[in-house]
Each structure stands twice: as C-alpha cells, then as structure tokens.
Amino acid sequence: MKNIKVPALARVEGEGGLYIGLKNGKAVEIRLDIYEPPRFFEGFLRDRYLQEVPDITARICGICPVAYQMSAVYALENALGVKISPQVRALRRLMYCGEYIESHALHIYMLQAPDLLGKESVLEVAAEAPDVVKTALRLKKIGNELLKAIGGRSVHPVNVCVGGFYSWPDAKAIKALLPDMEWGLNAAIDTVKLALTLPYPDLEIDYEFVALHHTEEYGVIEGDVLSSNGRKLSISEYENSYIEEHVRHSNALHSRTVDNNTYLVGPLARLNLNHEQLMPRAKNSLQEFGIRLPVKNPYKSLIARSIELVHFYEEAIQLIKEYKPSGPAHLELKLKAGEGSGATEAPRGLLYHRYKIDARGMVQFAKITPPTAQNLPRIEADLFKLTPKIVSLPEAEATLIAEHLVRSYDPCISCATHFLKLKIAEK
Amino acid sequence: MTTKKPTVAVYKFSSCDGCQLSILNMEDDLLDLADAIDIAYFLEATRAQKPGPYDIAIVEGSITTPHEIERIKEVRATAKTVVALGTCATAGGIQALRNFANADEFARVVYGHPEYLQYLETATPLSEHIPVDLELWGCPVNKAQVIEVIVALLNNRLPNLPPYSVCLECKRRGTICILVDKGIPCIGPATQAGCGAICPTIGRGCYGCFGPSRDVNPGAMATMLRQLERYPGETARLFRGISGYAPTFRTIVDDLLPANEEA
C-alpha cells in the first residue's frame, strides 16, 4: 500500500482529515489534521454577563449543546458559591438524558453502524433494512422531544440558566413522554443485542480511562475525576493533572496527563469505570448478554453507547415519574467576584470549564477543555497501533478501517476547535 | 417536474453543525426527503460523494478563513441555487463577535501558538462573498422551515416564511408580553419570527437568534430597553449576540455606543 489519505472525514461533527505517513511499511507519522476553523469561544466569553454564558457556550456544538450549558452553569455556580435545589438538579439530569439519547442514537445508527455494515450512510442501510432505520430515527426523536419539552428546542435549548431553569417545564407535557420512553427502553435493549452481532475490527488498547465518578449515580454531573490508574481528583484539581497543548497540525488543542500520557474519555471510560452505578436493566444487560469488562476495543465503544442508551432511557423514565416541580425554578443570584470550575460528562466524554468573574458578574477569563481535545492524542496513538494491521490491505479497505477508528470516537471537531482528512503516504 | 431527482449538496463552513443536524433531525420526514432528492454531497451524513454540478447547495456556517473564501466560490460555481442555512451563513453567527474585537487577541487568549492558525480578522455571511439565492435564518434553523424551504425549491415556488417579528408568535401562543408586563429586556419586537417565541414563553427575553425583522424601530426599542437594564450594557449585549453582525443590529449598537462605553 502506498498511502492513506482521507482529505475530509465523513460522518463526524466538524471538519478534519487524516494522514498516515509510512516508511518501509511502518507508520512513522500520524496526524489528525484539524482544519475546522478556530472559533475563539473563550475570547467571546470575556466581558459577557454570566447569564449569557450558557447561551454562548451552547453554540460551541449543535450535537451536545446541553453539555456545554451544564459544565458552564456548574462552573459559574461554583464561582458564586451557590448550591442548586434537588429539584433543579433532577431536571438537569433529565435534560442530560435527552441529550445522551439523541446523541447516542445518532452516533450508533447514523454515524458508526454504516461502517460495520459496509455502507456509506444510514440512507443506504435504510434501502435494505428500513425497519431498523425507522426504529433508529424514533429512538433519536424521543431524545429530541424530551429536550424540546424542557428546553424549548433540541438544538441550543433556551431554558438553562445559572441557578437553575428560567421556568419549570409543564408536568403534563413531561409525563406525556412516558409511553414513548417505555418503547424507547425496549428498543434500546434491542440496540444492545444488535450491537453485539456486528463485526468489529480486532484492536485492543491499554487505555488510561478518565471519567467523572459519582458514588450514588452514573457519573454525569458533579463527582470526582477518576482515572483507571487510581488517580482521583476533585473537579477543581483537574488542571493540576491534565494539560492542554497547541500542536502545529491541529486547530484543536491536545491534552495529556502531567506525567505525559495520553488518556481516553467517553463511553468506554465511563462504562469501564462506572458500571456499578448503571440503572438495573442496563446493568442486567451486561450480564445477560455476556459483556465482559473492561472493554478495550475502541470500535466497541458502540456497545458501550448502546448500554448507555438503555441506562439513560431508564433513568429518564424514573426522573419523569418523579418529576414534581416545586419551589423556585432558579435561585436569585448574589453576585460577587470569584473563580470556579465545573465538569460534566458530554456524550463524547469529560467536558471541563473554568471561569473568573468580577463583582458585577462579568466574565474575566474562560477556559474550556472539550472531550475531543482530550481524545485527539489518543486517537493518533491508536492509529499507530492499527497501522501494522492494515498496511498490507488494499488501500480502500485500509482507509475505511482507519477512518472508522476515528469515527468510533465520535469526535466532535466543531467542539474541539477551539479538529479531521485520511492520508497515508510512503515517505 | 422531470423524473430526474434534483441533486442536493450540503456543506459546512465555520459553525457548530447544529443547522446540518436540523436536517438529520427531520426524523419523520428524512426517508421521504431522501426519496425526493438525490443527496449528492453531505459529509456529516454520508461518505458517498457525487461530482457536481448540483441543483441545490445548502450551506451552513460563516466565512472565517482564506480557504473558506475559495471554497464558497467553488460552491457557487457548481450549484444552480445556493441556500444560506442558519444565522452563521446569513449574518456570520456567533463567530462574528470577533468582528467587533481584535481577532489576533482572541487567538492569543485561546491558543498557545496563534502563529499555527489561519483565520480571517472577520467572520462574514455568505452574501459578502457570493450571490445567495435564499437565506434561512435561525440559530439553529427551525426544522419545519427547513422542510418548507426544500419543498418550495422542489416545486419551483418561493418559500412561505413569516415576515413579522417574534411579537406575533407570542400573541398566537397567548404569551403575555414579558417586556411590558414584567419589565424583562426582550428584543423580540426587533427579531424575525420562526422560533415559536420559545424564550418569552418560558419567561425570559428573546436574544435575537433569528436575526432582525423588517420594520424595526431601533431608537424606540433601545430607549425602552436602556431603562430596564439588569447588568451593565445589557441592551448593547442583547443586540451584539448571535446575530450581532446583521446590519440592523450592528447599527443599533453603534448608535448606543457613545452613551454606553461598556459594550
């Protein structure tokens, strides 16, 4: 094989390319070229009022706006020293369920599964298996409907504010989603079964997994930053151990640990670290279908996503049943100068924010570390490991397997530029 | 119509992907849409690519790099009809906040090595670089409006898009005016309808995602809003947001500036 070149990666969010440079059939250079233009969000946030922040950070990503809103509100609430009510916290988790459902259904069926089925797109899958695609679209739609019921719309919802929500969503509209949610839970379990029948390329990696961990619930908001190497930090200590760098070939920053290691965030990290906290049917699915942990094959993050799809449908059902709005939907904020950090688990992985605000509530400084920036060095390292396995294959096949590896990460290039083209070239 | 399906290409420029997602989010209509058109290029949805020329190019995002200027010209050259999808493509979007500041300073704030980057000092709408046939505003666009635009194009008619402001959507939903009744700053009177007045309906002011409506009376709006500000420069910041680079909103803020150094 002469070279692997993917000038513009398909079925990912945002724009990037992949280049694998070979010498005597061995990979000597691997680059994820992130040519998604820089968008300067941390700059825009300066001198904006704190309540504008969730509306601005939502615009970092149309696929996971809730994650950007949630990490922001937790960081700003941390800066002000306010503690939200349990009802608000429950509604935040319910809203996050909507985003996980929408984003995971999109990624499993529309972005990654076509690779495993040898198809170019979900539309090509639809020509052969229309019922599967109709199920996929309904699974995804239900997540969007939940987001709409809470946030007014599914992309860039408008109801999230520092201190809570602008207003309580109508309880009747929320409860009306229950029959669809029950259908979705069963369809999600079928998704796990389907996921286990797909042919995954062979690749096992010894990852350092990093995810939020919460003792009482599946880590999404709050908790500690837990690593599979035993390191456990509070969210405010995150920057002591995880560093972002700017590398020449990428408009997205690259993260590493202080001891100079790559690490993995996202569904595999969460599932491997936090499976004890899964909801009952999601946990049962692991046993019932014989899924052994840890899962260390990046392509099998699809299986992790399908387990999470079960979890979040299940959790959504519970939260909807318990939804009883009472008390104020948001706190009256007492402004003061301060600094605060916040992290939540976006569907793609840990998302960290830190803000400094002045006494008037104006942002003086913002730092945002998206999941894809943390995973980029890891994706490049995986490709190094993959190259010997694919180097003797026909070019089109090798390219597809490499591209698929990148896609299995569900990289959000738009998010990370503050990210991909495949090109393998013999030097 | 002939039996040949129209070819459609969907492109992304500088953006969050949210408006492209609005196409994938047409869950109930997506398969019908795929029957009615030939999706020739849509990187977020498919690896398959057919060469142009295309009948319709749907473009998301704004122009923020020298390379994007070249790319948008190529898009124009290969498509009969170009549709600008969303507020990034129609007004520069959130990226255009750099147009009121120093982009180099932003680059220094965000990146360790700004010298590795290629970017323009400004983020601009497609119409500043190429003739655009149709603009659909919204951050994000409303999915129902996307369907209306595509159906209109397939039937060779103009799309039916509301020419009025968010106020009328509030009236239709029975939402009591939060600006008048509660004194909450809202730029709905100056903003195009299309979102369904979702912000006022949940008790917060409109922040202008769908861009300026026609027949805005900016002076009157600004005077009223200035009296209700809850934080320094709120009025200017409301207009200088998602659609801040749209000419009408730009002018409103420029008029405010002498009296309001904060913005």
Interface residues (C-beta under 8 A of the other chain):
Chain A: A8 L9 A10 R11 V12 E13 G14 E15 Y35 E36 P37 P38 R39 F40 F41 E42 G43 F44 R46 R48 Y49 Q51 E52 D55 I56 R59 I60 C61 G62 I63 P65 L106 M110 P114 E120 S121 V122 L123 E124 A126 P130 V133 K134 L137 R138 K140 K141 N144 G152 R153 S154 V155 H156 V158 N159 C161 Y166 S167 E245 H246 V247 R248 N251 L253 R360 G361 M362 E403 S414 H418
Chain B: K12 F13 S14 S15 C16 D17 G18 C19 Q20 L21 S22 L24 N25 E27 D28 L30 L31 A34 I39 L43 E44 A45 T46 R47 A48 T64 T65 H67 E68 G93 I94 Q95 L97 R98 A101 A103 E105 F106 A107 V109 V110 Y111 G112 H113 Y116 L117 Q118 Y119 C139 P140 C195 I198 C199 T201 I202 G203 R204 Y207 C209 Y231 P232 E234 R237 G241 I242
